Amino acid sequence: MTPPGHRLRRIAARVCDRTTMVTVIDPAIADLQHEAEMAQRSGRRRTRPSLGRYAAVWQVVGYGISRSLIRGAMTGFTAERALVRRTLLVAWVAGSAITVLLALLPLLLGPRPSAVASPGLLFLCLLPQAAALGIPIGLSCAVVFAMRARPLAIGLVASFCALALLASGLTVVILEWLVPDANQAFRTVASGTPVARGLGELGLTALARRSDAASILVLHARLSLAAATFTLAAPGLVVVRLFRRPWVAVVAWSVSVILYFACASTLAYQLGPRAPILAAWGPAFIFVAAATAVLVARPRSVQRRP
Amino acid sequence: MSPRRPSLSDKETVVLELLIRDGEMYGLELVSASDGALKRGTVYVTLGRMEEKGYVTARQEDAPLGAGGLPRRIYAPTPLGRELLRAWTTVSRRLAVRFAR
């Protein structure tokens, strides 16, 4: 029988640095195991630690993982400054290209708006909405590009998580303060007459105040879009692990991005009215869980740095 | 940049007081001796931080009780920790008297 906390320690050892393991996590698990051993020796019927004791060790492991990630991000930024800078540059170029493309597509392929509407103005109105999609796609594309043919060092992963957090923050700002007014301006300019605001023209705070299923779906769909850098980077990390050739990795990652958005829109349509939160976050959960399962199953892909 | 001034949080004070009073202790022993002042989920974090600051020193027990178990970590106060607790207690006592006036 494995001693209690054995599996928990294995999980922590994959992420935490050596100092955190030795000074914080191992002592907590050692004491837990000692308690169980003492209970067994004293002939008590219940020898496994209680849920509360496990919860305390989980708390320690949670702290250890977050501390290691923060330390890893700081050392990763310092040690891999050139790579992080290059990633930001690629993210900027890819994000801008995708934003422009997404803002142009409806104008080129969609129905022609009213004659008075200036195409330049309509393009400007579509930019915020396109940027909210372009930022997560661009950054996750840059992460895939940066991580090709590289081991998944924890410092780098933590650095990219920090960048993804920044991207999420920026996307939230755009979704809250730019997209609603830009969408409304687009509708007004395109139709040539004032139009009442719909759900797409409300900010996150305005949506949070409403309780109908449609509003909840739009709110959570936007929040999951803000978190999409993580969601899209997760399959990206798997792709660079599985495919050595860069172009194959890029194609595989692009397919996973298309699959993600297809899955998101299908779930929103099918499940949205009944379970809006599940419909909005379901695809993110499925993608991250699947990617984590592959990464955990191939532990050699993650290399810790002392 | 000026060197960081040593400081003691409430939990660190409790840990040092217990270690000075009772001698070397394990993390869980500290929790049970603290009468609820220290919690299982945070004591190791506090001890790890104190070890980094040089307030306590740690060594591993010689042989763990169970065959497959990890060796426990035993903590003891360092001279710096003792000195800091003494200074901290003196200062807080003096300040408490002043605030009471």
Interface residues (C-beta under 8 A of the other chain):
Chain A: T2 P3 H6 R9 T20 T23 V24 I25 D26 P27 A28 I29 A30 D31 Q33 H34 E35 A36 E37 M38 R41 R53 A55 A56 V57 Q59 V60 Y63
Chain B: Y26 G27 L28 K39 R40 G41 T42 Y44 V45 L47 G48 E51 E52 A58 P64 L65 G66 G68 G69 L70 P71 R72 R73
